[in-house]
Every structure is written in C-alpha cells, then in structure tokens.
C-alpha cells in the first residue's frame, strides 16, 4: 500500500496519471459534441450542467457540513431574477454572473445564521419557508414582472463565430468545469476539513477550536453562491423566468440529485446531476415501455386514478431515492468506486 508522504498528494486535482488522461479525454469529447449533435441534445447537456452546479453547492452544505436545505430553489430564483434584471439593463454577462452568485451568497449567509440553533427537521422547515417566501415576494414585485415573469435577453456571443446555441453550450461547459474544480479545492482545503468536522460532530469540532458559527454560515453562503450561478445560467437557458418555475418541488429535486449521486462527493454530484436530469426527462416516456408501462398502468387503475398516475416523474423520483437508501447508501459514487476497485483487482476480485 502506497502511503502519502506529502500534503500535496492529498490535495492535488488528479491523484493518478490515468485520472488526468480520462478527464482530459472527457473534456475534449464535451468540446467536440456541438459539431456532431443536434441543438436539442446540446440543450439537454446544458440542463445537466445546471443541475451539476446546483448539486455541487448543495453537496457542500448537505454532504460535507451536515446541514439540510429544502429552499435551494429560492437561491436559484434569486440568481435567475438578478441575471434577468441586470441583463435587461445591459450589464455584461461576466459581471452579471458574479453579482448573481454574490447576492445569493449574501442571502444564503444570512439564512445560515438560524442554522446555529436549528438542526434536522427544524432547519429543513426553516429553509422550506425561505424558499416559499422568495416565490411570494418576487411574485408581488412589479420590477420583476410580478406573476407574469420577465424575459431574459440573449447575451452577445457573436465573437465566437458560432451559432448562439453552440456558443451558449460552451459557456455552460466552461463554467461547470470551473465550478467543479473550485468545489474540489474547497473540500480539500482547511475549510473543507472544517466542514466535515462540523458534519461529524458539532461538539468535537467546537472543542478542537473550529468556529461553528463561521463555518456553518460559510457553508450556506458557498452553497447559495453555486445556486445563484446556476440561476443565472438557468435564466439564459429558458430566456424567461417566472415565480412558478422555482417551486418547492425544484428544491426537492435538487436534494434528491445529491442523494442519488452520493453525499459528500464531487464525483457523486456530477453523476447525480446527469442521472437525475435524464430520469426527469424520460420519466414521462416510461409508460411507453411494454412491461414497465403496463405494470404502472395496471397499478394506477387498480389502486389510484383510473386515468393513470399523475406526476409520474415525482413518483419515480421517490422510488429511486428509496432504492438508493436501501441498496446503495453511497449513491452512484459508490457504484463508481466499486467499478474502479473491480478493474484494479481483476482478475483476482
């Protein structure tokens, strides 16, 4: 067994040469895709990138700090409306992106203050109330279009020489890669170790000199910053925002994404964001499968609604989470770890 002799070996981005090669190959494939895929598939990848960014931030809060949030849809809404408002004023995109993230981070830090005295279901209820309050407040403000929402102008990407959809795809991919590297560095730093100590035991962390108030608040702020960045990109993706888009179920879907991918893992956040996006898009089509569709239809006709199960996406999301908790608590990241271990030990596994 190879023991780590230097701290740098633990914090470096790629621990093996194989990991570096595979990562470069994956990034190259992402940059080639616009030349081989249609616009529809690029939009799906953009949506996956959005969910990955939110999952990265939420995993820092839930998986690494042990806090829970059912109001992340509110932070995404703050980022989206901030971006829509600033872009209509003609503010450059990069400035808009940073302001959207910073405003969400400030509000997230303020929301993190109650976490100093709230835990478990009480904290979940507090964050849930925040997410619902954001929707009500935004829906009553005329400057944001009220319940009708507001349009989001396209940003200037003509300098790329590509079509707008292709250029926007590259913007999403580059920002997602940057946020992924940023999350990895945070978790490997002193701040990340403090987060994990708070997650494992508040009392033990406090005894060792960790400032609980500082790091819990910082965790909420960082997580909200990620959600604000994703909200800005979400506004560009939809080109229209309204309060109904950022519902309570969006926050539940984000939390389900983190659980599905694997708590406390950057890789799990990526896998969860990709998988949950695909499942959400394909959930309505599952009825078309011969065996699965017939079983669901017969079950719904016998025990529920004769016309079928409404909101099949949320039903499947619930069953997916139950299956993950029962059979694979580490989520998709646990499956990935077992696959890597198998190939390392093959044929003696």
N, C-alpha and C positions, 0 to 999 in steps of 0.2 A: 504494500500500500504506500502510495506516494504522499508524504506529509508536506503541508505547505510551510515554507521556510520564511516567506516574506509576506507582509500585509498586502502588497501589491498583487500577489497571486490570488487573493480573495476578492479584490475589488475590480480587477480588470474585466473589461466587457466580454471578451471571448476567452474562455478558460482553456480551450484546445484549438489546435490549428483546423481540425475538422469543423468545429463550430463556426470559425471565421469563414471557411470556404463555403459552407452551406448557407450562411447568412448572406454573403456576397452574391451567391447564385440566386437566392430567393429575391433579393433586391433587384438584381438585373432582370429577372423574369417580370417583376412588377413594372419595371420601366419599359419593357417591351410590349406589354399587354395592349396598350392603345392601338398598336399597329396590326393586331390580329383579332381583337374583339370588337363587337358592336357597342354602340353607345349604351344600350340597355344594360349590358353586363358590366360596363365601367361604372354605371350608376349604382349597381349592387355592391361593387367593391368599395365605392365611396361610402355607402351606408355602413358597410362592415368597418371601415376605418373610423367612422364616427363612434360606433359602439365600442371599438377597441380603446379609443381615447378616454371615453367615459369610464370604461371598465378599469383602465389603468389607475385613474384617480380614485375611483371608489374602492379599489382593492387596497390602496394605501391606507384608506380610512378603516375599512371593514376587516380586511385580511391581515393587515400589519399592525394596526393600532387597536383593534378590538372594539371600535365604535360602530354603531349601526346608523344607517340613514335611509329613510323612506321618502326623502324630499329632494333627491337629486334632479328630478325633472324640473324643479323650481330653479336650480342653478343653471341648467341648460337653457331654460326660458330667459333668464337674466342675460346670459351671453348672447342669445339669439336676438332679443329685442334691442340690446345695446348695439349690436352689429347693424341691425336694420336701421336704427335711428342715425348712427354715425355715417353709414354708407350713403344714406339719403342726403346728408349734409356735405358729402364729397370728401370725407376723411379717407386718407389712404388705407388700403387693406391691412398692411402690417400693423399700423398704428391702431386700427380698429380691433384687430385680433388681440393685441396686447391689452388694450383697455377693457375689452370684454372679459378677458381672463382675470384681470386685476380687480375689476368691480365685483365679479363673482367671488374672488378670493377674499375680499374685504368683508362681504356679507357672510361668507362661509366662516370666517374667523369670528364674527360676532355671534353666529349661530353656535359655534363651538363652545362659547362661554357656558351655556347651560349644561354642556356635557360634563362639566366639572362636578356637578352634583346629581346628574341623571345617568342611569345605566339601564341596559337591557330594554324591556318594553316601554319604559317611561321615556327614554331617549328616542326610541322609534316613533312614539306618539308625537313627541315634540317636533321631530323633523318632518313627520307627516303633516302636521299642522302648518309648518312653514311652507311646504310645497303647495298645499291648497290655498294658503293665504296669498302667495305670489300670484297665482292664477286669478284670484278675485281682484286683487289690487290692479294688476295690469289690465284686466278686462274693463275696469272702470276709469282708466286714464285715457282721455281723448288724444293726448300727444302720441300714444302708441296705437291709435286706431280703435280703442275700445274692444268690443266683442267681434268687430269685423276684421281686426288684424291690420297688418300693413305689408306692403310689397317690399321686396329687397332688390335693389338694383344690382346688375351684374358688375363685377369688378373688371378693370382693364387688364386683359391678358393678351392683347394683340401683339405685344413684343415677343411672345414665344414663337410666333409664326405658325401655330397650330390652331385647330378648331377650339372653340371655347370649352366644350365638354372635355376634350383631351387635356387641355391646359389645366382645367379645374381638377381633373383626376390627379395630375402631377402635384398640384398644390396640396391636395388631401394626403397623398402618399408621403410627401416630404415632411409635412407637419406631423403625421403619425409616427414616422421614424424618429424624428427629433424628440417627441414626447415620450416615446418608448425608451430611448437612451437616457433621457432625463429621469424617468421613473427608476430605471435600473441603478443609476448613480445615487439617487436619493436613498434607496433601500440598502445600498452597500456602504453608505456613509455613517457618520456618527448619529445623524438624525434618524436614519432608518433603524439603527440598532436601538435607539431610544424608543422609537415607535413600537418595536417588537417587545421590548421590556415592559412597556405600559400594557400591551396586549396580554402578556403572560401573567402579570401580577402588578396591580397598581401599588400595593403596599411595598412589595420588594423593590420596585422601581424607585419609589419615593425614598426608601431607606438608602439606596445607593447614590442618591444625590440628583436624580432626574426630576426636573421641574414638571410636574404633571400638567399644570395649567398651561405652560408654554407649549408643550408638545401635543397635547390634545387639541388645543386651538390651532396650532400649526398644521396638524393633520387635516382638520376640517378645511383650512384655508387652501392647502395644496390640492386636496380633492376637489374643492369648488373651482379652483383655477382650471383644472383639467376639464371640468364640466362646462365652464364658461368658454374655453377654447372650442370645445365640441359644439356648443350652442352657436358660436359664430359661424362655424363651418356648416352647421345644420341650416342656418338661415340662407347661406349661399346655395345649399343643396336644394332646398324647397323653393327658394325665391319668394316665399310668402310665409308669414308667421301669424298665428292667432292663438289665443289662450287655450282653445280646445285641444291643440296639438300636444301640449305638455301636461298631460293628465296624470293622475295618481298611478295608473297602470304603467305609464312610461317609467316611473321610478321603480316599480316592482320588477319590470323587465330588466332594468339595469342591475338590480340586486340579484336577480336570477342569473344574469350573464356572469357575474362574478362567482357565484356558487357553482355554476356549470363548469366554468373554466378551471377553477381551483383557487381557494383563498390563499392570499399571501404570496402569489407567484406572478411575475411579469409574463412569463410564458402562458400561464393559465388565463390571464386577462386577454391575451391575443387570441388564443384558441377559443375562449368563451365568446368573445365578440364576434368572431367569424361564424361559429356554430349557431349561436342564438339568432343572428341575423338571418342565416339560411333557414333555420327552423321556422322563424316567424314568417318568412316569405312563402315557404312551402306548406305551412300548416293548412291553409285553405284548400290546397290541392290534394291533401292526403285522402280525401273522400274518393278520389278517382282511382286509388289503388284497389285492385279486385278484392283481396281478402280483408285488409285493414279497413277499407271503406265500408264493406258490408257489415263487419263486426260493429263498427261505430254506429252505423245507421240503425242496425237492429237493436243495439243497446239504447239508443236515444228514443226509438219508437216505443220500446217496452217500458222504460223507466222514467223518461224525461219528456221531452217535447216531441209530439208525433212528427213535426216537420223537420226535426234534426236538432243537433246541438248548436246553440248559438255561441258565437265567440269561441270557435274550436281552438283558436290559437292559444287562448289562456288556459283552456283545459289541458292541452298538450304540454304547455309550459309547466303547469302544476305537476303532471305525471312525470315529466322529465326531472324536475327537482327532487321529487320523492325517490325516483330511481337512483339519482346521483347520491343522495344522502344515505340510502340503504346499501348500495352496492359499490360505490366509489366515492368516499368522502373527499378525496383529493381532487375530484373532478377530472377533466380532460388532461390536466397536467399530470395527474397520477398515472393515467394510461400512457402518456408520452414517456414518463420516467421508466415504466415497465418495459416499453418497447426498446428504449435505449439500453437498458440493462440486459435484455434478451440478446441483442445483437453483440454486445460486448462479451457476453459469456458463451455465445453459441460456438460450437455445438455441445457445450457442456452444461447448458442451462437446464 
